[in-house]
Amino acid sequence: MRQIMEGSHAVAQTIKLIKPKVVSAYPITPQTHIVEALADYKAKGDVDYEYVLAESEFAAASIVEGACLRGVRTYTATSSQGLLLMAEVLFNIAGMRLPMVMTVANRALSGPINIWNDQQDAVTVRDSGWLMLYAEDNQEAADMHVEAYKLAESLNLPVMVNMDGYVLTHTFEPVEIPDSKLIKKFLPEYKPKQGTYLDVKNPRTFGAFATPETYMNIREDLFNQVAEAKSAIKKTHQDFKKIFKRGNGDGVVDTYQIKDAEIVLVSFGSVLGTIKDVVDEQRKKGVKVGVLKVRCFRPFPALEIVNNLKKAKYIGVVEKCLSIGNEGILANEIKAAAYDAKLKGKISSFIVGLGGREVTKNNILEIISAAKKGNKKINFVYGAQ
């Protein structure tokens, strides 16, 4: 049954049905409504997970890390400065190959202090070893968590589900909460393999001291595991679509009106909705413009991206994050992939929506026009004051 509900509550209800054993978080705007709802379920006796209110995001990450090491399904959520406070633990979690899932309600970083949406927080820890998924709308955000647990527990790798703060977390949209019976069919009860968790009857050491002779090999192994996860992401997404009868794309990318497009706009997150509206309007006027949606940022789907950009004359990468002193982070990675593939389309980097700046249809029209000129390294596109 479809319901009109807030994105945060859609995620919380989905997590409730996934049935983690330990939930720990520290409330931070705009993630707060997710963990408030999970705490409320516990207070009412609707769930049997252990809910631990931590004194900080660092502590919350450490608590679920410890619980996951004990071999149980866990959950946490955070945002912005809280994610950065977790950074040390995030590297530990990935380094120890722990199958965890975390929601990040994407929000701008300080300073100056800002509580509104952009995507600078998660991309800052993109090299920690976590798989990173980005939701376009609240339905996808809810569904991604089901897929995320399947991926985490089958690969023994942590998964970060990103959803734009406020734009999704606090916005009401039609959402169909995944059916509990279908979740159970798709995502069986978590039973970790022997040797992958702490057990007094089978002692193991995790995160042990690594000398120069072994550390580099261990990092190479993690690099290869994350890179190879792309095929699992695709298969998991296809399996999800078969069972739940919804979902688009191949799991790592998705396309919209791209078949004959001369101009392709590439992005991730909620801004895709506005971009698609403009594309529909421009198509009616004969403008051949399309959209390439990046659904998975780590592992980076370079091959899938370049394969969908081969026919484009002009490519505009639209993103709410940037590498200061360089250009847009997504644009930079696409340019590297395009260089290797010898793409002929001109690629331009467009920065929008930092600190919650409104992204309007006129902004997207401006981007389409500027993309045709090509070559300018970075363009800051401002919305309404």
C-alpha positions in Angstrom: 0.0 0.0 0.0 1.4 3.4 -1.0 1.3 6.1 1.7 2.1 9.8 1.7 4.9 10.0 4.3 8.1 11.8 5.2 11.3 10.3 3.8 12.8 9.9 7.3 9.8 7.9 8.4 9.9 5.8 5.3 13.5 4.8 6.1 12.7 4.2 9.7 9.8 1.9 8.9 11.9 0.0 6.4 14.7 -0.5 9.0 12.1 -1.7 11.5 11.0 -4.4 9.0 14.7 -5.4 8.4 15.0 -6.2 12.1 18.5 -5.1 13.2 19.5 -6.3 16.6 21.4 -3.1 17.7 20.6 0.4 16.7 22.8 3.3 18.0 22.9 6.9 16.9 23.4 10.4 18.0 20.7 12.8 16.8 21.9 15.5 14.3 19.8 17.6 11.9 18.5 16.5 9.4 18.9 12.8 10.3 17.0 13.3 13.6 13.6 12.1 12.5 14.9 8.7 11.4 16.4 7.9 14.8 13.5 9.5 16.7 11.2 7.1 15.0 13.4 4.1 15.7 13.6 5.2 19.4 9.8 5.6 19.5 9.3 2.1 18.1 11.5 0.8 20.9 9.7 2.8 23.6 6.3 1.4 22.5 7.6 -2.2 22.5 7.1 -2.6 18.8 10.6 -3.9 18.2 13.1 -6.1 20.0 16.4 -4.4 19.0 18.7 -2.8 21.5 18.5 1.0 21.1 21.6 2.8 22.4 21.6 6.6 22.5 25.3 7.4 22.2 27.0 10.6 23.6 28.4 11.4 20.1 28.5 10.2 16.5 32.0 8.7 17.2 30.5 6.7 20.0 27.5 5.6 17.9 29.7 4.3 15.2 31.9 2.5 17.7 28.9 0.9 19.4 27.5 -0.6 16.1 31.0 -1.6 15.1 31.3 -3.6 18.3 27.9 -5.1 17.9 28.6 -6.0 14.3 31.9 -7.7 15.4 29.8 -9.8 17.7 27.9 -11.1 14.7 24.5 -9.3 14.7 22.7 -7.0 12.2 23.1 -3.3 13.2 22.0 0.2 12.0 23.1 3.8 12.5 22.5 7.1 10.8 24.2 10.5 10.8 24.8 13.7 8.8 27.4 16.3 8.1 29.8 17.0 11.0 28.6 13.8 12.7 29.8 11.8 9.7 33.2 13.5 9.9 33.4 12.8 13.6 32.8 9.1 12.7 35.6 9.1 10.1 38.2 7.2 12.1 35.7 4.4 12.9 34.4 4.3 9.3 37.9 3.3 8.1 38.1 0.7 10.9 34.7 -0.8 9.9 35.7 -1.1 6.2 39.2 -2.4 7.1 37.7 -5.1 9.2 35.1 -6.0 6.5 32.1 -5.5 8.7 28.7 -5.8 7.0 27.1 -2.6 8.3 24.5 -0.2 6.9 24.4 3.5 7.6 22.1 6.2 6.4 23.6 9.6 5.7 21.2 12.5 5.5 23.4 14.7 3.3 24.1 18.2 4.7 26.6 21.0 4.2 29.8 21.1 6.3 31.0 24.0 8.4 32.3 26.6 8.4 30.4 28.8 8.2 27.8 26.6 10.0 25.0 25.5 7.7 22.3 22.9 8.3 20.9 22.7 4.8 21.5 20.2 2.1 24.4 19.6 -0.2 26.5 16.4 -0.7 29.9 17.5 0.6 29.8 15.4 3.7 29.7 11.8 2.3 32.1 12.5 -0.6 34.7 13.6 2.0 34.9 10.0 3.2 34.6 8.4 -0.2 37.9 6.6 0.1 37.1 4.9 3.4 36.1 1.6 1.8 32.4 1.9 2.1 30.0 1.2 -0.8 28.1 4.4 -1.5 24.6 4.5 -2.9 22.6 7.7 -3.7 18.8 7.9 -3.7 16.8 10.2 -6.0 13.5 10.1 -4.1 12.0 8.6 -1.0 10.8 5.4 -2.6 14.3 4.7 -3.7 15.7 5.7 -0.3 13.5 3.1 1.4 14.2 0.4 -1.1 18.0 1.0 -1.1 18.2 0.0 2.5 16.8 -3.4 1.7 19.4 -3.8 -1.1 22.1 -2.3 1.1 21.8 -5.0 3.8 21.7 -7.7 1.2 25.0 -6.4 -0.3 26.7 -5.8 3.1 25.9 -9.3 4.4 26.8 -11.1 1.2 30.1 -9.2 0.6 31.2 -8.5 4.1 31.5 -4.8 3.3 29.8 -1.7 4.8 27.2 0.2 2.8 26.3 3.9 3.0 22.9 5.0 1.8 22.8 8.7 1.0 19.6 10.7 0.9 19.5 14.5 0.6 18.7 16.3 3.9 15.4 18.0 4.1 14.8 17.7 0.3 14.1 14.0 1.0 14.3 13.4 4.8 11.7 16.1 5.6 9.6 15.9 2.4 6.3 14.0 2.1 6.0 11.8 -1.0 4.1 8.7 -2.0 6.0 5.7 -0.7 5.3 2.0 -0.8 7.0 0.5 2.3 8.6 -2.9 1.3 6.4 -5.8 2.3 7.7 -7.7 5.3 7.2 -11.1 3.7 9.1 -10.0 0.6 11.9 -8.5 2.7 12.2 -11.9 4.5 12.3 -13.6 1.1 14.9 -11.2 -0.3 16.9 -10.7 2.9 17.0 -13.8 5.2 18.0 -13.7 8.8 21.6 -12.6 9.2 23.8 -15.6 10.0 27.5 -14.6 9.7 30.0 -17.2 8.7 32.2 -18.7 11.3 35.4 -16.7 11.7 33.9 -13.4 10.6 32.8 -12.4 14.1 34.0 -12.5 17.7 33.3 -15.8 19.4 34.9 -17.0 22.6 34.7 -20.6 21.3 36.6 -19.7 18.2 38.9 -16.7 19.1 39.8 -14.3 16.4 41.6 -11.0 16.1 40.2 -8.1 14.1 42.0 -4.9 13.2 45.3 -6.2 14.4 48.6 -4.3 14.1 49.8 -4.4 10.5 53.5 -3.9 9.6 54.7 -2.3 6.3 55.2 -5.9 5.0 51.4 -6.6 5.2 49.5 -3.3 5.3 49.8 -2.5 1.6 48.5 -6.0 0.7 45.6 -5.6 3.0 44.6 -2.3 1.4 45.0 -3.8 -2.1 42.6 -6.6 -1.1 40.0 -4.0 0.1 40.5 -2.0 -3.1 39.8 -5.1 -5.2 36.8 -6.2 -3.1 35.1 -2.8 -3.4 35.9 -2.6 -7.1 34.5 -6.1 -7.7 31.4 -5.3 -5.7 29.9 -3.6 -8.8 28.7 -6.9 -10.2 27.0 -7.8 -6.9 25.3 -4.4 -6.8 23.9 -5.1 -10.3 22.7 -8.6 -9.4 21.2 -7.5 -6.1 19.3 -4.7 -7.8 17.9 -7.0 -10.5 16.8 -9.5 -7.8 15.1 -6.7 -6.0 13.2 -5.7 -9.1 12.0 -9.2 -9.7 10.7 -9.7 -6.2 9.4 -6.2 -5.4 8.3 -5.4 -8.9 9.8 -1.9 -9.0 13.1 -0.1 -9.6 15.0 1.2 -12.6 18.4 1.0 -14.1 21.1 -1.6 -13.6 21.9 -0.8 -10.0 24.9 1.5 -10.6 23.5 3.9 -13.2 20.1 4.7 -14.8 19.3 6.7 -18.0 16.5 9.0 -19.0 15.8 10.2 -22.5 19.4 9.4 -23.4 19.1 7.3 -26.6 19.4 10.2 -29.1 20.6 12.9 -26.7 23.3 15.3 -27.9 23.4 16.9 -24.5 23.6 14.7 -21.4 23.4 16.0 -17.8 24.9 13.7 -15.2 24.1 13.9 -11.5 23.1 12.0 -8.4 20.6 12.6 -5.6 17.3 14.5 -5.5 18.3 17.2 -8.0 17.6 14.6 -10.7 13.9 15.3 -10.3 14.2 18.9 -11.3 16.6 18.0 -14.1 14.2 15.4 -15.6 11.3 18.0 -15.5 13.4 20.4 -17.6 14.5 17.6 -19.9 10.8 16.7 -20.6 10.0 20.4 -21.3 13.0 20.8 -23.6 12.2 17.6 -25.5 8.9 19.0 -26.4 10.8 21.9 -28.0 13.0 19.6 -30.0 16.1 19.9 -27.8 17.9 16.5 -27.7 18.8 16.4 -24.0 18.9 13.4 -21.7 20.0 12.4 -18.2 22.5 9.9 -16.8 21.9 9.1 -13.2 24.7 7.9 -11.0 23.1 5.6 -8.5 26.4 4.1 -7.1 29.4 6.3 -6.4 31.6 3.7 -4.8 32.6 1.5 -6.5 32.7 4.1 -9.2 30.9 2.8 -12.3 33.3 4.3 -14.9 32.6 1.8 -17.6 28.8 2.1 -17.4 29.1 5.9 -17.4 31.3 6.2 -20.5 29.2 3.6 -22.3 26.2 5.8 -21.9 28.1 9.0 -22.9 29.6 7.8 -26.1 27.1 9.5 -28.4 26.8 12.8 -26.5 28.4 15.9 -27.9 28.1 17.8 -24.7 28.2 16.6 -21.1 27.2 18.6 -18.1 28.0 17.2 -14.7 25.7 18.7 -12.1 26.6 18.2 -8.4 26.2 19.6 -4.9 29.8 19.0 -4.0 33.3 20.1 -5.1 36.9 19.5 -4.5 38.1 23.0 -3.4 41.0 24.0 -5.6 40.1 21.6 -8.3 36.5 21.2 -9.6 33.4 19.1 -9.1 34.2 15.7 -7.6 31.9 13.7 -9.8 33.0 15.7 -12.8 36.7 15.0 -12.1 36.1 11.3 -11.9 34.0 11.3 -15.1 36.7 13.2 -16.9 39.3 10.6 -15.9 37.1 7.8 -17.1 36.3 9.7 -20.3 40.0 10.3 -21.0 40.7 6.6 -20.7 37.8 5.7 -23.0 38.7 8.6 -25.4 35.2 10.1 -25.3 34.7 12.9 -27.8 32.0 14.8 -25.9 32.9 18.0 -24.2 32.6 17.8 -20.4 31.8 20.7 -18.1 31.5 20.8 -14.3 28.6 22.6 -12.7 28.3 23.3 -9.0 24.8 23.9 -7.7 22.9 23.9 -4.4 25.7 24.3 -1.9 24.4 25.0 1.6 20.8 24.4 0.4 20.9 27.0 -2.3 17.7 26.5 -4.4 18.2 24.7 -7.7 15.5 26.0 -10.1 14.5 25.0 -13.6 16.1 28.2 -14.9 19.4 27.0 -13.4 19.1 23.8 -15.3 18.3 25.7 -18.5 21.4 27.8 -17.9 23.5 24.6 -17.5 22.2 23.2 -20.7 23.1 26.4 -22.5 26.6 26.6 -20.9 27.3 22.9 -21.5 27.1 23.5 -25.3 30.1 25.9 -24.9 32.2 23.2 -23.2 35.7 23.3 -21.8 35.3 25.7 -18.9 36.7 23.8 -15.9 34.1 24.7 -13.3 30.9 26.7 -13.3 29.1 27.9 -10.1 25.4 28.2 -10.9 23.3 30.2 -8.5 19.6 29.8 -7.8 17.1 32.1 -6.0 18.4 34.5 -3.4 
